[in-house]
């Protein structure tokens, strides 16, 4: 009996660590997301784009902050109800999302006026696409879970 209680306590401790890890990653993503539009604006201005183009291009990236905040609110609402399997999956995907920021930020901060090579261009495009797709998919999964637990529960 004592071993069963110890095992349950260990599982709960591990679950709490995963929940804290996800919350920290989401907070970091929100912070990076706030900085990212400023980087895009600065990059486009340095490479000679017009004020209008630079402003509109950086403005479109604010959607990331909305997605991250939406995910954060849903996650905080659902964290007690999500299974450990879901939590591990979310943790890994949010870590991947943090990693996806590396390439665009390194390109933007290099202040290079040169065109990207073909391979670098494809990598840049893929990472920019992943920046939006990953939080969008996670938001959909969290919305489904939200409806499952709070709207359609009997």
N, C-alpha and C positions, 0 to 999 in steps of 0.2 A: 504494500500500500504506500509506504514511504517513497519507494522508487517511482511509482506512478505519479505522485504529487510532484516530485523533483523533476520528472520528465515534462510534465505539463508546465511547470514554472519555467523550465528551460526553453520550451517552445514559445511561451508568451514573451520571454525576454528577447528571443531571436525575432519574433514578430514585431515587437516594439522597436528593435534596432532597425529593421527594414522600413518601418513606417517613418522613423526619424530620418533615415537616409533619403527616402523619397521626398520628404518635406524639405530637406536641405537642398536637394538637387533642383526641386521646383523653384525654391527661392533664388538659387544661383542662376537658373534659366531666366527668371524674371529680371534679375539684375543685368545679365548679359543682353537680354532683349531690349532693355531700356537704352543701353549703350549702342546697340547695333545700328539703329537708324542714324545716329550721329556719325558713326563710322562710314556708312554708305554715303551720306551727304558729303562728308569731307573727302572721301575718295573720288566721287564724281566731280567735285569742284577742282580737285588737284589735277585730274586728267583732262580738264578743260571743258566740261559739260556746262550748259547754261544753268542759271539759278533756278529757273522753272523746272528743268529736267531733274536737277539734283534734289530739289525740294520734294517733287512728286515721287521720285524713286525712293527717297528715304521715308516718306510718309506711308508708302504701301507696306513697309516692314513693321509698322505699328500693329499690324494684325497678329504678329507673333506674341506681343505682350498680351493682347486680348485672349489668344489661345492659351497662353501659359497661366494667366489669371483664372480663366474659366476652368482649366484642368485643376488648378490649385484649389479652387472653391469646391469643385466636385469631389476631389480626393479627400479634402478635409471633412466633407460631409459623409463620405462613404468608408473612411479608413477602418472603422470598427467592424464593418460588415464584410469587407473584401477578404477572400481567402488568402492564405500565405502564398499559394501558387500565383495568384494574380499580383500580389505585392512584389514578388521576386521578378516577375515579368515586367511590371511597371518600372521597377528600379533599374533594370538593365536597359530598357528603352530610353529612360530619361538620361542615363549615363551616355548612351549612344548619341542622344540629342546634344548633350554638352560637347561630345567629341566632334560632331558635325560642324560646330561653330569654328573649329580650329582653322580649317582651310580658308573660308571666306574672310575671317578676321586677319589671317596672315597675308592674304592678297590685298585687302584694303589697307592694312598698315604698312605694306611695303612701299606705298606711294609711287609705284611704278607707272610710268606713262607708256610702257611697252605693252603690246598685245600679248595675251597668254598663248602658250603653245597649244596645239590641238588636244593633247592629253590633259594638260592643266585646265583647259577650257571645259572639257567634258567633266572633269572632276569638280570644277567650280560649279557648273550647272547642276550636277547631281547633288552636291552638298546643299546648294541653295534650295533645290526642290525638296530635299529631305528635311530642311529646316521647318518647312510648313507641313509636310505630310505626316511626320511622326507625331507632333502634338495634336494634329487634326484627328488622326486615327485613335490616339489615346483618349481624346475628348469624346469621340463617338462611343468607345467602349465604356468610358465612365458614365456617359449619359444613359446607355443601355442598362448598366448596373443600377444607376439612380432610379430609373423607372421600374426596374425589377424589384428593388427593395422598398421604395417609398410610394410609388403610384399604383402598381399592380399587385402589391402584396395584399393578402386577404386576412 
